[in-house]
């Protein structure tokens, strides 16, 4: 694969920047989310990426993309959200491979917080009920959430697939209230150790990793008014700067789909006005010189085999 990547992403003006995105690295496979990356899988992926690419810190990669000085086969690694396993599981593997990585942290969940989707996931995972009765609770369209069988892992996966999509686009406060009500209906107290502590964020930085902002409460920015969006973005940066004692120049849009999760004609300008140096989305592509550095695309192929994984990376470089 390396000669192919060399051809598709040469050095200099014609260089392409591949930015991979991850969220969690589990210690062992999760039967509810069999495609989620675990430690063995992440170790394998890092080996492939290290063999094929010149992996750079994300801020340096974006700056070199801007000035046309990227090396051939340039890549960067990133994580979103701020899960504790980023520190406990991913960091040792990154250090073993000698690879830099950027971690985008939603600051409202540090030190015992929990993202709304994890409240929902753990409620469904841990419930002892055969059927989860959510009648009387409404989704983002005002429709009743109904009843969901929880008989086995297949049924629980199906229930989560339905519920996550229906709750996802509620406004932040109603969304939290909804998932907490679901947990109560499931008769579950979800865990409070899923996200990083402040000490773990500092440890990532001390290990040479980069820290970026990812809002406070991980809202869908497209659903917020301008002042609220600015507060979410700026306050997350301020919390991290106080925690680390240094400037935080990178931002990642929550969920990150242009036009759906953030507005390309609004939020990149807002991020720039707030003093960030660059921002990343989740649009699947490789970045070219001249692309908007406040909308750098990211993706990760989920193919299991080395060849398919590599070929999908190549297709992104050709797009």
C-alpha positions as CSV (number, residue, x, y, z in Angstrom):
1,X,0.0,0.0,0.0
2,X,2.8,2.4,0.7
3,X,3.8,3.1,-2.9
4,X,0.1,3.7,-3.7
5,X,-0.2,6.2,-0.9
6,X,3.0,7.8,-2.1
7,X,1.5,8.3,-5.5
8,X,-1.8,9.6,-4.3
9,X,-0.4,11.9,-1.7
10,X,3.0,13.3,-2.7
11,X,4.9,16.0,-0.8
12,X,4.3,19.7,-1.2
13,X,1.5,21.5,-3.0
14,X,-0.2,18.3,-4.2
15,X,-0.1,16.7,-0.8
16,X,-3.3,15.3,0.8
17,X,-3.9,15.1,4.6
18,X,-5.6,12.0,6.0
19,X,-7.1,12.6,9.4
20,X,-8.5,9.6,11.2
21,X,-11.1,9.9,13.9
22,X,-11.8,7.6,16.9
23,X,-14.0,7.9,19.9
24,X,-13.3,4.9,22.2
25,X,-10.8,2.1,22.5
26,X,-12.4,-0.6,24.7
27,X,-10.3,-3.1,26.6
28,X,-12.3,-6.0,25.1
29,X,-15.0,-6.3,22.4
30,X,-18.5,-5.1,23.3
31,X,-21.4,-7.4,22.3
32,X,-23.7,-4.4,21.9
33,X,-21.3,-2.6,19.6
34,X,-19.2,-5.2,17.9
35,X,-17.7,-2.7,15.5
36,X,-16.4,-0.4,18.2
37,X,-12.6,-0.4,18.3
38,X,-11.0,-2.5,21.1
39,X,-7.4,-2.6,22.3
40,X,-6.3,-5.4,20.0
41,X,-7.9,-3.8,16.9
42,X,-6.5,-0.3,17.7
43,X,-3.0,-1.8,18.1
44,X,-3.4,-3.4,14.7
45,X,-4.6,-0.2,13.1
46,X,-1.8,1.9,14.5
47,X,0.7,-0.6,13.1
48,X,-0.8,-0.2,9.6
49,X,-1.0,3.6,9.8
50,X,2.6,3.8,11.1
51,X,3.9,1.6,8.2
52,X,2.0,3.5,5.5
53,X,1.9,7.2,6.6
54,X,4.0,10.0,8.0
55,X,1.9,10.7,11.1
56,X,2.1,14.3,12.3
57,X,0.6,16.3,15.3
58,X,-2.7,17.6,13.9
59,X,-1.9,21.3,14.4
60,X,1.5,21.0,12.6
61,X,-0.2,19.0,9.9
62,X,-2.8,21.6,9.3
63,X,-0.2,24.4,9.3
64,X,1.9,22.5,6.8
65,X,-1.2,21.8,4.6
66,X,-1.8,25.5,4.6
67,X,1.7,26.5,3.5
68,X,2.2,23.6,1.1
69,X,5.0,21.9,3.0
70,X,3.3,18.6,4.0
71,X,5.5,15.4,3.6
72,X,4.2,12.6,1.3
73,X,1.6,10.3,2.9
74,X,0.8,12.8,5.6
75,X,-1.7,11.8,8.3
76,X,-2.9,12.7,11.8
77,X,-4.9,10.9,14.5
78,X,-7.7,12.2,16.6
79,X,-10.2,11.3,19.3
80,X,-13.5,13.0,20.1
81,X,-15.5,13.4,23.3
82,X,-13.1,12.6,26.2
83,X,-13.7,9.0,27.3
84,X,-11.6,7.6,30.1
85,X,-10.4,4.7,27.9
86,X,-8.7,7.3,25.7
87,X,-6.2,7.7,28.6
88,X,-6.3,4.2,30.0
89,X,-6.3,2.1,26.9
90,X,-5.4,4.2,23.8
91,X,-2.6,6.3,25.3
92,X,-0.3,3.3,26.2
93,X,-0.7,2.0,22.6
94,X,0.0,5.3,21.0
95,X,3.1,5.7,23.1
96,X,4.2,2.2,22.2
97,X,3.9,3.0,18.5
98,X,5.5,6.4,19.0
99,X,2.5,8.2,17.4
100,X,1.1,11.7,18.2
101,X,-2.7,12.2,18.6
102,X,-5.2,15.0,19.3
103,X,-8.0,14.5,21.8
104,X,-11.0,16.7,21.6
105,X,-12.7,17.0,25.0
106,X,-16.3,18.0,25.8
107,X,-15.5,19.7,29.1
108,X,-19.0,19.4,30.7
109,X,-18.5,15.6,31.2
110,X,-15.1,15.7,32.9
111,X,-14.7,14.4,36.5
112,X,-17.8,12.2,36.7
113,X,-20.1,13.5,34.0
114,X,-21.7,11.3,31.4
115,X,-22.8,11.9,27.8
116,X,-26.5,11.6,27.0
117,X,-25.9,8.6,24.7
118,X,-24.1,6.7,27.3
119,X,-26.9,7.2,29.8
120,X,-29.2,5.6,27.2
121,X,-26.7,2.9,26.2
122,X,-26.0,1.8,29.8
123,X,-29.7,1.9,30.7
124,X,-30.5,-0.5,27.9
125,X,-27.4,-2.6,28.5
126,X,-27.9,-3.0,32.3
127,X,-31.7,-3.3,32.5
128,X,-33.0,-6.6,33.8
129,X,-36.5,-5.9,32.3
130,X,-37.6,-8.0,29.4
131,X,-39.4,-5.0,27.8
132,X,-38.5,-1.3,28.2
133,X,-41.7,0.6,28.4
134,X,-41.2,4.2,27.3
135,X,-44.8,5.1,26.5
136,X,-45.5,8.7,27.4
137,X,-41.9,9.9,26.6
138,X,-41.5,11.8,23.4
139,X,-38.7,12.0,20.8
140,X,-37.4,15.1,18.9
141,X,-40.5,15.0,16.7
142,X,-42.9,14.8,19.6
143,X,-43.7,11.1,18.8
144,X,-44.1,8.5,21.6
145,X,-41.0,6.4,22.2
146,X,-43.1,3.2,22.7
147,X,-41.9,-0.2,23.9
148,X,-38.7,-2.0,23.2
149,X,-37.9,-5.7,23.7
150,X,-34.6,-6.4,25.6
151,X,-34.5,-10.2,25.4
152,X,-31.0,-10.6,24.1
153,X,-28.0,-8.6,22.7
154,X,-29.6,-8.5,19.3
155,X,-32.8,-7.0,20.7
156,X,-30.8,-4.5,22.8
157,X,-28.7,-3.4,19.8
158,X,-31.9,-2.9,17.8
159,X,-33.5,-0.9,20.6
160,X,-30.4,1.3,20.9
161,X,-30.3,1.9,17.2
162,X,-33.9,3.1,17.2
163,X,-33.7,5.2,20.4
164,X,-30.4,6.9,19.8
165,X,-31.6,8.3,16.4
166,X,-34.9,9.4,17.9
167,X,-33.4,11.2,20.9
168,X,-30.3,12.6,19.2
169,X,-31.7,15.8,17.9
170,X,-33.6,16.9,20.9
171,X,-32.3,20.2,22.4
172,X,-29.6,19.6,25.1
173,X,-31.7,20.0,28.2
174,X,-34.7,18.0,27.0
175,X,-32.4,15.4,25.7
176,X,-30.7,14.9,29.1
177,X,-34.1,14.8,30.8
178,X,-35.3,12.2,28.3
179,X,-32.4,9.8,28.7
180,X,-32.5,10.2,32.5
181,X,-36.2,9.3,32.3
182,X,-35.3,6.3,30.2
183,X,-32.8,5.1,32.7
184,X,-35.4,5.4,35.5
185,X,-37.9,3.4,33.4
186,X,-35.1,0.8,32.9
187,X,-34.5,0.7,36.6
188,X,-30.7,1.4,36.1
189,X,-28.2,3.8,37.7
190,X,-25.7,4.4,34.9
191,X,-21.9,4.5,35.8
192,X,-20.2,7.8,36.4
193,X,-16.6,6.8,35.4
194,X,-16.9,6.6,31.6
195,X,-15.3,10.0,30.9
196,X,-11.9,11.4,31.7
197,X,-10.9,13.2,34.9
198,X,-9.1,16.5,34.7
199,X,-6.0,14.7,35.9
200,X,-6.2,12.3,32.9
201,X,-6.5,15.2,30.5
202,X,-3.4,16.7,32.0
203,X,-1.7,13.3,31.8
204,X,-2.4,13.1,28.0
205,X,-0.9,16.5,27.5
206,X,2.1,15.6,29.7
207,X,2.6,12.5,27.4
208,X,3.0,14.8,24.4
209,X,-0.6,14.5,23.1
210,X,-2.6,17.5,21.9
211,X,-5.9,18.6,23.6
212,X,-8.6,20.4,21.6
213,X,-12.0,21.8,22.5
214,X,-15.3,20.0,21.7
215,X,-17.9,22.3,23.4
216,X,-19.2,21.9,26.9
217,X,-22.3,19.7,26.6
218,X,-21.8,18.3,23.0
219,X,-24.8,19.9,21.5
220,X,-25.9,19.9,17.9
221,X,-24.6,23.4,17.1
222,X,-27.1,23.8,14.2
223,X,-29.9,23.8,16.7
224,X,-28.5,26.6,18.9
225,X,-28.8,30.3,18.5
226,X,-25.6,32.2,17.8
227,X,-24.8,33.3,21.4
228,X,-25.5,29.9,22.8
229,X,-23.2,28.2,20.2
230,X,-20.5,30.7,20.9
231,X,-20.7,30.1,24.6
232,X,-20.5,26.3,24.2
233,X,-17.4,26.6,21.9
234,X,-15.6,29.4,23.8
235,X,-16.3,28.1,27.3
236,X,-15.0,24.6,26.5
237,X,-11.7,26.2,25.2
238,X,-11.5,28.4,28.4
239,X,-11.9,25.4,30.7
240,X,-9.2,23.5,28.9
241,X,-6.8,26.5,28.9
242,X,-7.2,26.9,32.6
243,X,-6.7,23.2,33.2
244,X,-3.6,23.0,31.0
245,X,-2.1,26.5,31.5
246,X,-1.6,26.9,27.7
247,X,-3.5,28.0,24.6
248,X,-5.9,25.5,23.0
249,X,-6.1,26.2,19.3
250,X,-8.0,23.3,17.8
251,X,-11.8,22.6,17.8
252,X,-13.9,19.7,16.7
253,X,-17.6,20.2,15.8
254,X,-19.8,17.8,17.8
255,X,-21.0,14.9,15.5
256,X,-19.5,17.1,12.8
257,X,-21.6,16.6,9.7
258,X,-21.7,19.8,7.7
259,X,-25.2,21.1,7.2
260,X,-26.7,18.7,9.7
261,X,-24.7,19.1,12.9
262,X,-23.1,22.5,12.2
263,X,-23.8,25.2,9.6
264,X,-20.8,25.7,7.2
265,X,-21.8,29.3,6.5
266,X,-22.0,30.1,10.3
267,X,-20.0,28.1,12.7
268,X,-16.5,28.0,11.0
269,X,-16.6,31.8,11.1
270,X,-17.7,31.8,14.7
271,X,-14.8,29.4,15.6
272,X,-12.4,31.7,13.8
273,X,-13.7,34.8,15.6
274,X,-13.3,33.0,18.9
275,X,-9.5,32.8,18.2
276,X,-9.1,29.2,17.2
277,X,-6.4,28.2,14.7
278,X,-8.3,25.4,12.9
279,X,-11.3,23.1,13.3
280,X,-12.3,19.6,12.2
281,X,-15.5,18.0,10.9
282,X,-16.5,14.4,10.2
283,X,-17.0,14.9,6.5
284,X,-15.3,11.8,4.8
285,X,-12.4,13.0,2.7
286,X,-8.7,13.8,2.7
287,X,-7.8,17.5,2.9
288,X,-6.1,19.4,0.1
289,X,-4.1,22.6,0.1
290,X,-6.6,25.5,-0.1
291,X,-9.4,23.7,1.8
292,X,-10.9,25.7,4.7
293,X,-8.8,24.9,7.7
294,X,-11.9,25.4,9.9
295,X,-13.6,22.5,8.2
296,X,-10.8,19.9,7.9
297,X,-12.4,16.5,7.0
298,X,-11.8,13.3,9.0
299,X,-12.8,9.7,8.7
300,X,-11.9,6.2,9.7
301,X,-12.4,3.0,7.6
302,X,-13.9,0.2,9.6
303,X,-12.8,-2.6,7.3
304,X,-11.3,-5.5,9.3
305,X,-8.8,-6.7,6.8
306,X,-5.5,-4.8,6.1
307,X,-6.1,-4.7,2.3
308,X,-9.7,-3.4,2.5
309,X,-8.7,-0.9,5.1
310,X,-5.9,0.4,3.0
311,X,-7.9,0.5,-0.2
312,X,-10.6,2.5,1.4
313,X,-8.0,5.0,2.6
314,X,-6.7,5.1,-1.0
315,X,-10.2,5.9,-2.3
316,X,-10.5,8.8,0.0
317,X,-7.2,10.1,-1.2
318,X,-8.5,9.9,-4.8
319,X,-11.9,11.6,-4.1
